[in-house]
Amino acid sequence: MPIYEYICLKCNHKFALLQGLNSEKNTVCPGCSSKEVKKVVSSFSCSSGPGGGASSAMPVSGFGGGG
Ligand SMILES: [Zn+2]
């Protein structure tokens, strides 16, 4: 089951819930028990752009030892 992230519109409390497809109607904030919550879309996503890189090539700098 996917994990959906929600944010409370009342107290701005962010929480994640493990819900199915048809179980997002009974979502309440665990902090203030408010039903005014909004589903937050995950940040990570497939970015569209030129060049299809399989692995992300990030320059590892400043990882151990200073120079
Ligand atoms: Zn809340």
N, CA, C, O and the ligand as a Tripos MOL2 file, in Angstrom:
@<TRIPOS>MOLECULE
protein
  269   267    68     0     0
PROTEIN
NO_CHARGES

@<TRIPOS>ATOM
      1 N           0.8430   -1.2140    0.0000 N.3       1 MET1
      2 CA          0.0000    0.0000    0.0000 C.3       1 MET1
      3 C           0.8700    1.2520    0.0000 C.2       1 MET1
      4 O           1.8900    1.3290    0.6840 O.2       1 MET1
      5 N           0.4450    2.1950   -0.7640 N.am      2 PRO2
      6 CA          1.2170    3.4310   -0.8520 C.3       2 PRO2
      7 C           1.0190    4.3050    0.3770 C.2       2 PRO2
      8 O           0.0070    4.2260    1.0730 O.2       2 PRO2
      9 N           1.9990    5.1210    0.6090 N.am      3 ILE3
     10 CA          1.9150    6.0410    1.7470 C.3       3 ILE3
     11 C           1.6280    7.4430    1.2210 C.2       3 ILE3
     12 O           2.3670    7.9990    0.4090 O.2       3 ILE3
     13 N           0.5390    7.9780    1.7130 N.am      4 TYR4
     14 CA          0.1620    9.3160    1.2890 C.3       4 TYR4
     15 C           0.5010   10.3140    2.3850 C.2       4 TYR4
     16 O           0.3320   10.0560    3.5760 O.2       4 TYR4
     17 N           0.9830   11.4530    1.9350 N.am      5 GLU5
     18 CA          1.3150   12.5020    2.8810 C.3       5 GLU5
     19 C           0.2010   13.5340    2.8890 C.2       5 GLU5
     20 O          -0.3210   13.9300    1.8470 O.2       5 GLU5
     21 N          -0.1340   13.9410    4.0550 N.am      6 TYR6
     22 CA         -1.1660   14.9490    4.2110 C.3       6 TYR6
     23 C          -0.6360   16.0960    5.0470 C.2       6 TYR6
     24 O           0.2970   15.9560    5.8370 O.2       6 TYR6
     25 N          -1.2770   17.2390    4.8350 N.am      7 ILE7
     26 CA         -0.9390   18.3880    5.6570 C.3       7 ILE7
     27 C          -2.2310   19.0160    6.1490 C.2       7 ILE7
     28 O          -3.1860   19.2040    5.3940 O.2       7 ILE7
     29 N          -2.2320   19.3300    7.4270 N.am      8 CYS8
     30 CA         -3.4320   19.8940    8.0210 C.3       8 CYS8
     31 C          -3.5000   21.3810    7.7110 C.2       8 CYS8
     32 O          -2.5220   22.1140    7.8560 O.2       8 CYS8
     33 N          -4.6780   21.8040    7.2840 N.am      9 LEU9
     34 CA         -4.8420   23.2070    6.9290 C.3       9 LEU9
     35 C          -5.1240   24.0680    8.1560 C.2       9 LEU9
     36 O          -5.1500   25.2960    8.0780 O.2       9 LEU9
     37 N          -5.3290   23.4150    9.2690 N.am     10 LYS10
     38 CA         -5.6190   24.1630   10.4880 C.3      10 LYS10
     39 C          -4.3670   24.4200   11.3120 C.2      10 LYS10
     40 O          -4.0880   25.5430   11.7300 O.2      10 LYS10
     41 N          -3.6300   23.3500   11.5290 N.am     11 CYS11
     42 CA         -2.4360   23.5030   12.3650 C.3      11 CYS11
     43 C          -1.1600   23.2540   11.5680 C.2      11 CYS11
     44 O          -0.0630   23.2120   12.1250 O.2      11 CYS11
     45 N          -1.3220   23.0880   10.2480 N.am     12 ASN12
     46 CA         -0.1640   22.8850    9.3720 C.3      12 ASN12
     47 C           0.6810   21.6790    9.8000 C.2      12 ASN12
     48 O           1.8990   21.6530    9.6240 O.2      12 ASN12
     49 N           0.0150   20.7180   10.3470 N.am     13 HIS13
     50 CA          0.7410   19.5220   10.7720 C.3      13 HIS13
     51 C           0.8400   18.5460    9.6060 C.2      13 HIS13
     52 O          -0.1600   18.1960    8.9810 O.2      13 HIS13
     53 N           2.0640   18.1180    9.3310 N.am     14 LYS14
     54 CA          2.2790   17.2170    8.2160 C.3      14 LYS14
     55 C           2.4000   15.8000    8.7300 C.2      14 LYS14
     56 O           3.1580   15.5180    9.6590 O.2      14 LYS14
     57 N           1.6510   14.9230    8.1170 N.am     15 PHE15
     58 CA          1.6920   13.5360    8.5510 C.3      15 PHE15
     59 C           1.5070   12.6260    7.3630 C.2      15 PHE15
     60 O           0.9810   13.0260    6.3240 O.2      15 PHE15
     61 N           1.9470   11.4000    7.5310 N.am     16 ALA16
     62 CA          1.8380   10.4180    6.4590 C.3      16 ALA16
     63 C           0.9460    9.2780    6.9080 C.2      16 ALA16
     64 O           0.9880    8.8480    8.0610 O.2      16 ALA16
     65 N           0.1480    8.8050    5.9900 N.am     17 LEU17
     66 CA         -0.7520    7.7120    6.3100 C.3      17 LEU17
     67 C          -0.6450    6.6260    5.2610 C.2      17 LEU17
     68 O          -0.4580    6.8780    4.0710 O.2      17 LEU17
     69 N          -0.7700    5.4200    5.7520 N.am     18 LEU18
     70 CA         -0.7370    4.2840    4.8550 C.3      18 LEU18
     71 C          -2.1660    3.9250    4.4740 C.2      18 LEU18
     72 O          -2.8810    3.2590    5.2220 O.2      18 LEU18
     73 N          -2.5600    4.3790    3.3020 N.am     19 GLN19
     74 CA         -3.9360    4.1910    2.8990 C.3      19 GLN19
     75 C          -4.0340    3.5260    1.5430 C.2      19 GLN19
     76 O          -3.0830    3.4910    0.7630 O.2      19 GLN19
     77 N          -5.2210    3.0010    1.2930 N.am     20 GLY20
     78 CA         -5.4520    2.3720    0.0120 C.3      20 GLY20
     79 C          -6.0220    3.3720   -0.9730 C.2      20 GLY20
     80 O          -5.7920    4.5760   -0.8600 O.2      20 GLY20
     81 N          -6.7550    2.8690   -1.9230 N.am     21 LEU21
     82 CA         -7.3050    3.7420   -2.9490 C.3      21 LEU21
     83 C          -8.5630    4.4560   -2.4580 C.2      21 LEU21
     84 O          -8.7440    5.6550   -2.6710 O.2      21 LEU21
     85 N          -9.4110    3.6960   -1.8040 N.am     22 ASN22
     86 CA        -10.6820    4.2850   -1.3610 C.3      22 ASN22
     87 C         -10.7180    4.3950    0.1620 C.2      22 ASN22
     88 O         -11.6530    3.9280    0.8120 O.2      22 ASN22
     89 N          -9.7040    5.0080    0.7010 N.am     23 SER23
     90 CA         -9.6800    5.1620    2.1530 C.3      23 SER23
     91 C          -9.1720    6.5480    2.5260 C.2      23 SER23
     92 O          -8.6470    6.7730    3.6160 O.2      23 SER23
     93 N          -9.3440    7.4520    1.5960 N.am     24 GLU24
     94 CA         -8.8220    8.7810    1.8480 C.3      24 GLU24
     95 C          -9.9230    9.7560    2.2510 C.2      24 GLU24
     96 O          -9.7150   10.9690    2.2750 O.2      24 GLU24
     97 N         -11.0740    9.2210    2.5600 N.am     25 LYS25
     98 CA        -12.1700   10.1120    2.9340 C.3      25 LYS25
     99 C         -12.2450   10.2920    4.4440 C.2      25 LYS25
    100 O         -12.7830   11.2750    4.9540 O.2      25 LYS25
    101 N         -11.6890    9.3110    5.1360 N.am     26 ASN26
    102 CA        -11.7280    9.3890    6.5880 C.3      26 ASN26
    103 C         -10.3960    9.8710    7.1440 C.2      26 ASN26
    104 O          -9.9290    9.4220    8.1910 O.2      26 ASN26
    105 N          -9.8080   10.7950    6.4110 N.am     27 THR27
    106 CA         -8.5170   11.2960    6.8500 C.3      27 THR27
    107 C          -8.6910   12.4990    7.7620 C.2      27 THR27
    108 O          -9.2750   13.5130    7.3790 O.2      27 THR27
    109 N          -8.1830   12.3700    8.9520 N.am     28 VAL28
    110 CA         -8.2480   13.4780    9.8930 C.3      28 VAL28
    111 C          -6.8540   13.7400   10.4490 C.2      28 VAL28
    112 O          -6.0010   12.8530   10.4960 O.2      28 VAL28
    113 N          -6.6550   14.9570   10.8600 N.am     29 CYS29
    114 CA         -5.3670   15.3240   11.4160 C.3      29 CYS29
    115 C          -5.1790   14.6650   12.7760 C.2      29 CYS29
    116 O          -6.0310   14.7860   13.6560 O.2      29 CYS29
    117 N          -4.0660   13.9730   12.9410 N.am     30 PRO30
    118 CA         -3.7920   13.3030   14.2180 C.3      30 PRO30
    119 C          -3.4660   14.2970   15.3200 C.2      30 PRO30
    120 O          -3.4110   13.9490   16.5000 O.2      30 PRO30
    121 N          -3.2520   15.5300   14.9130 N.am     31 GLY31
    122 CA         -2.9110   16.5360   15.9060 C.3      31 GLY31
    123 C          -4.1320   17.2240   16.4870 C.2      31 GLY31
    124 O          -4.3100   17.2820   17.7030 O.2      31 GLY31
    125 N          -4.9810   17.7520   15.5910 N.am     32 CYS32
    126 CA         -6.1480   18.4970   16.0570 C.3      32 CYS32
    127 C          -7.4430   17.8270   15.6340 C.2      32 CYS32
    128 O          -8.5250   18.3790   15.8340 O.2      32 CYS32
    129 N          -7.3410   16.6590   15.0590 N.am     33 SER33
    130 CA         -8.5250   15.8860   14.6550 C.3      33 SER33
    131 C          -9.4000   16.6650   13.6740 C.2      33 SER33
    132 O         -10.6240   16.5310   13.6720 O.2      33 SER33
    133 N          -8.7630   17.4650   12.8600 N.am     34 SER34
    134 CA         -9.5150   18.2340   11.8850 C.3      34 SER34
    135 C          -9.5740   17.4830   10.5580 C.2      34 SER34
    136 O          -8.6480   16.7680   10.1750 O.2      34 SER34
    137 N         -10.6680   17.6680    9.8930 N.am     35 LYS35
    138 CA        -10.8260   16.9930    8.5990 C.3      35 LYS35
    139 C         -10.3180   17.8370    7.4420 C.2      35 LYS35
    140 O         -10.3240   17.4120    6.2860 O.2      35 LYS35
    141 N          -9.8860   19.0260    7.7760 N.am     36 GLU36
    142 CA         -9.3870   19.9150    6.7260 C.3      36 GLU36
    143 C          -7.9260   19.6020    6.4370 C.2      36 GLU36
    144 O          -7.0140   20.3440    6.8020 O.2      36 GLU36
    145 N          -7.7480   18.4880    5.7760 N.am     37 VAL37
    146 CA         -6.3950   18.0880    5.4210 C.3      37 VAL37
    147 C          -6.2750   18.0320    3.9020 C.2      37 VAL37
    148 O          -7.2470   17.8020    3.1820 O.2      37 VAL37
    149 N          -5.0700   18.2480    3.4550 N.am     38 LYS38
    150 CA         -4.8260   18.2290    2.0130 C.3      38 LYS38
    151 C          -3.7250   17.2350    1.7080 C.2      38 LYS38
    152 O          -2.7290   17.1270    2.4240 O.2      38 LYS38
    153 N          -3.9370   16.5240    0.6330 N.am     39 LYS39
    154 CA         -2.9380   15.5270    0.2460 C.3      39 LYS39
    155 C          -1.7250   16.2230   -0.3620 C.2      39 LYS39
    156 O          -1.8460   17.1080   -1.2090 O.2      39 LYS39
    157 N          -0.5750   15.8030    0.0900 N.am     40 VAL40
    158 CA          0.6610   16.3920   -0.4020 C.3      40 VAL40
    159 C           1.2920   15.4510   -1.4130 C.2      40 VAL40
    160 O           1.4400   14.2520   -1.1770 O.2      40 VAL40
    161 N           1.6540   16.0250   -2.5310 N.am     41 VAL41
    162 CA          2.2730   15.2190   -3.5770 C.3      41 VAL41
    163 C           3.7460   15.0330   -3.2710 C.2      41 VAL41
    164 O           4.4410   15.9690   -2.8740 O.2      41 VAL41
    165 N           4.1920   13.8450   -3.4570 N.am     42 SER42
    166 CA          5.5900   13.5320   -3.1770 C.3      42 SER42
    167 C           6.5100   14.3900   -4.0300 C.2      42 SER42
    168 O           6.1890   14.7510   -5.1620 O.2      42 SER42
    169 N           7.6490   14.7010   -3.4580 N.am     43 SER43
    170 CA          8.5860   15.5600   -4.1590 C.3      43 SER43
    171 C           9.2550   14.8190   -5.3060 C.2      43 SER43
    172 O           9.3380   15.3000   -6.4360 O.2      43 SER43
    173 N           9.7260   13.6320   -4.9630 N.am     44 PHE44
    174 CA         10.4480   12.8760   -5.9810 C.3      44 PHE44
    175 C           9.5360   12.5010   -7.1460 C.2      44 PHE44
    176 O           8.4210   12.0190   -6.9450 O.2      44 PHE44
    177 N          10.0120   12.7230   -8.3400 N.am     45 SER45
    178 CA          9.2350   12.3880   -9.5250 C.3      45 SER45
    179 C          10.1610   12.3190  -10.7270 C.2      45 SER45
    180 O          11.2690   12.8560  -10.7120 O.2      45 SER45
    181 N           9.6960   11.6660  -11.7400 N.am     46 CYS46
    182 CA         10.5190   11.5420  -12.9310 C.3      46 CYS46
    183 C          10.5810   12.8800  -13.6600 C.2      46 CYS46
    184 O           9.5730   13.3810  -14.1580 O.2      46 CYS46
    185 N          11.7720   13.4400  -13.7100 N.am     47 SER47
    186 CA         11.9200   14.7310  -14.3640 C.3      47 SER47
    187 C          12.1110   14.5640  -15.8570 C.2      47 SER47
    188 O          12.8770   13.7160  -16.3130 O.2      47 SER47
    189 N          11.4140   15.3740  -16.5950 N.am     48 SER48
    190 CA         11.5210   15.2860  -18.0470 C.3      48 SER48
    191 C          12.5920   16.2440  -18.5520 C.2      48 SER48
    192 O          12.6400   17.4110  -18.1630 O.2      48 SER48
    193 N          13.4230   15.7400  -19.4030 N.am     49 GLY49
    194 CA         14.4820   16.5880  -19.9460 C.3      49 GLY49
    195 C          15.3180   15.8140  -20.9350 C.2      49 GLY49
    196 O          15.1680   14.6020  -21.0900 O.2      49 GLY49
    197 N          16.1980   16.5310  -21.5990 N.am     50 PRO50
    198 CA         17.0750   15.9000  -22.5910 C.3      50 PRO50
    199 C          18.1010   14.9780  -21.9460 C.2      50 PRO50
    200 O          18.5640   15.2140  -20.8290 O.2      50 PRO50
    201 N          18.4370   13.9460  -22.6620 N.am     51 GLY51
    202 CA         19.4260   13.0080  -22.1610 C.3      51 GLY51
    203 C          18.8320   12.0790  -21.1280 C.2      51 GLY51
    204 O          18.3230   12.5190  -20.0980 O.2      51 GLY51
    205 N          18.9000   10.8040  -21.4060 N.am     52 GLY52
    206 CA         18.3360    9.8470  -20.4560 C.3      52 GLY52
    207 C          19.4130    9.2050  -19.6170 C.2      52 GLY52
    208 O          20.0320    8.2220  -20.0240 O.2      52 GLY52
    209 N          19.6300    9.7560  -18.4630 N.am     53 GLY53
    210 CA         20.6660    9.1980  -17.5950 C.3      53 GLY53
    211 C          20.0760    8.1530  -16.6690 C.2      53 GLY53
    212 O          19.0790    8.3910  -15.9880 O.2      53 GLY53
    213 N          20.6950    7.0200  -16.6570 N.am     54 ALA54
    214 CA         20.1990    5.9420  -15.8080 C.3      54 ALA54
    215 C          20.4490    6.2790  -14.3440 C.2      54 ALA54
    216 O          19.5470    6.1960  -13.5100 O.2      54 ALA54
    217 N          21.6560    6.6490  -14.0550 N.am     55 SER55
    218 CA         21.9970    6.9860  -12.6760 C.3      55 SER55
    219 C          22.3450    8.4620  -12.5720 C.2      55 SER55
    220 O          22.8790    9.0560  -13.5090 O.2      55 SER55
    221 N          22.0450    9.0260  -11.4540 N.am     56 SER56
    222 CA         22.3280   10.4390  -11.2600 C.3      56 SER56
    223 C          23.8190   10.6470  -11.0130 C.2      56 SER56
    224 O          24.4060   10.0480  -10.1120 O.2      56 SER56
    225 N          24.3960   11.4830  -11.8060 N.am     57 ALA57
    226 CA         25.8210   11.7560  -11.6660 C.3      57 ALA57
    227 C          26.0170   13.0250  -10.8570 C.2      57 ALA57
    228 O          26.0040   14.1390  -11.3820 O.2      57 ALA57
    229 N          26.1990   12.8190   -9.5690 N.am     58 MET58
    230 CA         26.4130   13.9820   -8.7330 C.3      58 MET58
    231 C          27.8460   14.0110   -8.2320 C.2      58 MET58
    232 O          28.3460   13.0150   -7.7100 O.2      58 MET58
    233 N          28.4930   15.1270   -8.3860 N.am     59 PRO59
    234 CA         29.8840   15.2590   -7.9240 C.3      59 PRO59
    235 C          29.9610   15.2160   -6.3960 C.2      59 PRO59
    236 O          29.4260   16.0680   -5.6860 O.2      59 PRO59
    237 N          30.6410   14.2010   -5.9440 N.am     60 VAL60
    238 CA         30.7650   14.0500   -4.4980 C.3      60 VAL60
    239 C          31.9360   14.8840   -4.0050 C.2      60 VAL60
    240 O          33.1000   14.5420   -4.2160 O.2      60 VAL60
    241 N          31.6040   15.9700   -3.3550 N.am     61 SER61
    242 CA         32.6530   16.8270   -2.8470 C.3      61 SER61
    243 C          32.4130   17.1230   -1.3630 C.2      61 SER61
    244 O          31.2770   17.2080   -0.8970 O.2      61 SER61
    245 N          33.4770   17.2690   -0.6750 N.am     62 GLY62
    246 CA         33.3560   17.5570    0.7520 C.3      62 GLY62
    247 C          32.8780   16.3770    1.5400 C.2      62 GLY62
    248 O          32.2500   16.5300    2.5880 O.2      62 GLY62
    249 N          33.1650   15.2180    1.0530 N.am     63 PHE63
    250 CA         32.7600   14.0100    1.7680 C.3      63 PHE63
    251 C          33.9840   13.3580    2.4010 C.2      63 PHE63
    252 O          34.6130   12.4890    1.7970 O.2      63 PHE63
    253 N          34.3040   13.7640    3.5710 N.am     64 GLY64
    254 CA         35.4320   13.1670    4.2730 C.3      64 GLY64
    255 C          36.7280   13.8980    3.9610 C.2      64 GLY64
    256 O          37.1160   14.0530    2.8030 O.2      64 GLY64
    257 N          37.3620   14.3280    4.9890 N.am     65 GLY65
    258 CA         38.6470   14.9750    4.8080 C.3      65 GLY65
    259 C          38.4950   16.3430    4.1510 C.2      65 GLY65
    260 O          37.7150   16.5140    3.2140 O.2      65 GLY65
    261 N          39.2280   17.2800    4.6390 N.am     66 GLY66
    262 CA         39.1730   18.6180    4.0470 C.3      66 GLY66
    263 C          40.3890   18.8860    3.2050 C.2      66 GLY66
    264 O          41.4360   18.2590    3.3650 O.2      66 GLY66
    265 N          40.2390   19.7880    2.3440 N.am     67 GLY67
    266 CA         41.3720   19.9880    1.5100 C.3      67 GLY67
    267 C          41.5300   21.4070    1.1710 C.2      67 GLY67
    268 O          42.4620   21.7700    0.4520 O.2      67 GLY67
    269 ZN         -4.3010   19.6820   12.5480 Zn       68 ZN68
@<TRIPOS>BOND
     1     1     2 1
     2     2     3 1
     3     3     4 2
     4     3     5 am
     5     5     6 1
     6     6     7 1
     7     7     8 2
     8     7     9 am
     9     9    10 1
    10    10    11 1
    11    11    12 2
    12    11    13 am
    13    13    14 1
    14    14    15 1
    15    15    16 2
    16    15    17 am
    17    17    18 1
    18    18    19 1
    19    19    20 2
    20    19    21 am
    21    21    22 1
    22    22    23 1
    23    23    24 2
    24    23    25 am
    25    25    26 1
    26    26    27 1
    27    27    28 2
    28    27    29 am
    29    29    30 1
    30    30    31 1
    31    31    32 2
    32    31    33 am
    33    33    34 1
    34    34    35 1
    35    35    36 2
    36    35    37 am
    37    37    38 1
    38    38    39 1
    39    39    40 2
    40    39    41 am
    41    41    42 1
    42    42    43 1
    43    43    44 2
    44    43    45 am
    45    45    46 1
    46    46    47 1
    47    47    48 2
    48    47    49 am
    49    49    50 1
    50    50    51 1
    51    51    52 2
    52    51    53 am
    53    53    54 1
    54    54    55 1
    55    55    56 2
    56    55    57 am
    57    57    58 1
    58    58    59 1
    59    59    60 2
    60    59    61 am
    61    61    62 1
    62    62    63 1
    63    63    64 2
    64    63    65 am
    65    65    66 1
    66    66    67 1
    67    67    68 2
    68    67    69 am
    69    69    70 1
    70    70    71 1
    71    71    72 2
    72    71    73 am
    73    73    74 1
    74    74    75 1
    75    75    76 2
    76    75    77 am
    77    77    78 1
    78    78    79 1
    79    79    80 2
    80    79    81 am
    81    81    82 1
    82    82    83 1
    83    83    84 2
    84    83    85 am
    85    85    86 1
    86    86    87 1
    87    87    88 2
    88    87    89 am
    89    89    90 1
    90    90    91 1
    91    91    92 2
    92    91    93 am
    93    93    94 1
    94    94    95 1
    95    95    96 2
    96    95    97 am
    97    97    98 1
    98    98    99 1
    99    99   100 2
   100    99   101 am
   101   101   102 1
   102   102   103 1
   103   103   104 2
   104   103   105 am
   105   105   106 1
   106   106   107 1
   107   107   108 2
   108   107   109 am
   109   109   110 1
   110   110   111 1
   111   111   112 2
   112   111   113 am
   113   113   114 1
   114   114   115 1
   115   115   116 2
   116   115   117 am
   117   117   118 1
   118   118   119 1
   119   119   120 2
   120   119   121 am
   121   121   122 1
   122   122   123 1
   123   123   124 2
   124   123   125 am
   125   125   126 1
   126   126   127 1
   127   127   128 2
   128   127   129 am
   129   129   130 1
   130   130   131 1
   131   131   132 2
   132   131   133 am
   133   133   134 1
   134   134   135 1
   135   135   136 2
   136   135   137 am
   137   137   138 1
   138   138   139 1
   139   139   140 2
   140   139   141 am
   141   141   142 1
   142   142   143 1
   143   143   144 2
   144   143   145 am
   145   145   146 1
   146   146   147 1
   147   147   148 2
   148   147   149 am
   149   149   150 1
   150   150   151 1
   151   151   152 2
   152   151   153 am
   153   153   154 1
   154   154   155 1
   155   155   156 2
   156   155   157 am
   157   157   158 1
   158   158   159 1
   159   159   160 2
   160   159   161 am
   161   161   162 1
   162   162   163 1
   163   163   164 2
   164   163   165 am
   165   165   166 1
   166   166   167 1
   167   167   168 2
   168   167   169 am
   169   169   170 1
   170   170   171 1
   171   171   172 2
   172   171   173 am
   173   173   174 1
   174   174   175 1
   175   175   176 2
   176   175   177 am
   177   177   178 1
   178   178   179 1
   179   179   180 2
   180   179   181 am
   181   181   182 1
   182   182   183 1
   183   183   184 2
   184   183   185 am
   185   185   186 1
   186   186   187 1
   187   187   188 2
   188   187   189 am
   189   189   190 1
   190   190   191 1
   191   191   192 2
   192   191   193 am
   193   193   194 1
   194   194   195 1
   195   195   196 2
   196   195   197 am
   197   197   198 1
   198   198   199 1
   199   199   200 2
   200   199   201 am
   201   201   202 1
   202   202   203 1
   203   203   204 2
   204   203   205 am
   205   205   206 1
   206   206   207 1
   207   207   208 2
   208   207   209 am
   209   209   210 1
   210   210   211 1
   211   211   212 2
   212   211   213 am
   213   213   214 1
   214   214   215 1
   215   215   216 2
   216   215   217 am
   217   217   218 1
   218   218   219 1
   219   219   220 2
   220   219   221 am
   221   221   222 1
   222   222   223 1
   223   223   224 2
   224   223   225 am
   225   225   226 1
   226   226   227 1
   227   227   228 2
   228   227   229 am
   229   229   230 1
   230   230   231 1
   231   231   232 2
   232   231   233 am
   233   233   234 1
   234   234   235 1
   235   235   236 2
   236   235   237 am
   237   237   238 1
   238   238   239 1
   239   239   240 2
   240   239   241 am
   241   241   242 1
   242   242   243 1
   243   243   244 2
   244   243   245 am
   245   245   246 1
   246   246   247 1
   247   247   248 2
   248   247   249 am
   249   249   250 1
   250   250   251 1
   251   251   252 2
   252   251   253 am
   253   253   254 1
   254   254   255 1
   255   255   256 2
   256   255   257 am
   257   257   258 1
   258   258   259 1
   259   259   260 2
   260   259   261 am
   261   261   262 1
   262   262   263 1
   263   263   264 2
   264   263   265 am
   265   265   266 1
   266   266   267 1
   267   267   268 2
@<TRIPOS>SUBSTRUCTURE
     1 MET1         2 RESIDUE 1 A MET
     2 PRO2         6 RESIDUE 1 A PRO
     3 ILE3        10 RESIDUE 1 A ILE
     4 TYR4        14 RESIDUE 1 A TYR
     5 GLU5        18 RESIDUE 1 A GLU
     6 TYR6        22 RESIDUE 1 A TYR
     7 ILE7        26 RESIDUE 1 A ILE
     8 CYS8        30 RESIDUE 1 A CYS
     9 LEU9        34 RESIDUE 1 A LEU
    10 LYS10       38 RESIDUE 1 A LYS
    11 CYS11       42 RESIDUE 1 A CYS
    12 ASN12       46 RESIDUE 1 A ASN
    13 HIS13       50 RESIDUE 1 A HIS
    14 LYS14       54 RESIDUE 1 A LYS
    15 PHE15       58 RESIDUE 1 A PHE
    16 ALA16       62 RESIDUE 1 A ALA
    17 LEU17       66 RESIDUE 1 A LEU
    18 LEU18       70 RESIDUE 1 A LEU
    19 GLN19       74 RESIDUE 1 A GLN
    20 GLY20       78 RESIDUE 1 A GLY
    21 LEU21       82 RESIDUE 1 A LEU
    22 ASN22       86 RESIDUE 1 A ASN
    23 SER23       90 RESIDUE 1 A SER
    24 GLU24       94 RESIDUE 1 A GLU
    25 LYS25       98 RESIDUE 1 A LYS
    26 ASN26      102 RESIDUE 1 A ASN
    27 THR27      106 RESIDUE 1 A THR
    28 VAL28      110 RESIDUE 1 A VAL
    29 CYS29      114 RESIDUE 1 A CYS
    30 PRO30      118 RESIDUE 1 A PRO
    31 GLY31      122 RESIDUE 1 A GLY
    32 CYS32      126 RESIDUE 1 A CYS
    33 SER33      130 RESIDUE 1 A SER
    34 SER34      134 RESIDUE 1 A SER
    35 LYS35      138 RESIDUE 1 A LYS
    36 GLU36      142 RESIDUE 1 A GLU
    37 VAL37      146 RESIDUE 1 A VAL
    38 LYS38      150 RESIDUE 1 A LYS
    39 LYS39      154 RESIDUE 1 A LYS
    40 VAL40      158 RESIDUE 1 A VAL
    41 VAL41      162 RESIDUE 1 A VAL
    42 SER42      166 RESIDUE 1 A SER
    43 SER43      170 RESIDUE 1 A SER
    44 PHE44      174 RESIDUE 1 A PHE
    45 SER45      178 RESIDUE 1 A SER
    46 CYS46      182 RESIDUE 1 A CYS
    47 SER47      186 RESIDUE 1 A SER
    48 SER48      190 RESIDUE 1 A SER
    49 GLY49      194 RESIDUE 1 A GLY
    50 PRO50      198 RESIDUE 1 A PRO
    51 GLY51      202 RESIDUE 1 A GLY
    52 GLY52      206 RESIDUE 1 A GLY
    53 GLY53      210 RESIDUE 1 A GLY
    54 ALA54      214 RESIDUE 1 A ALA
    55 SER55      218 RESIDUE 1 A SER
    56 SER56      222 RESIDUE 1 A SER
    57 ALA57      226 RESIDUE 1 A ALA
    58 MET58      230 RESIDUE 1 A MET
    59 PRO59      234 RESIDUE 1 A PRO
    60 VAL60      238 RESIDUE 1 A VAL
    61 SER61      242 RESIDUE 1 A SER
    62 GLY62      246 RESIDUE 1 A GLY
    63 PHE63      250 RESIDUE 1 A PHE
    64 GLY64      254 RESIDUE 1 A GLY
    65 GLY65      258 RESIDUE 1 A GLY
    66 GLY66      262 RESIDUE 1 A GLY
    67 GLY67      266 RESIDUE 1 A GLY
    68 ZN68       269 GROUP 0 **** ****
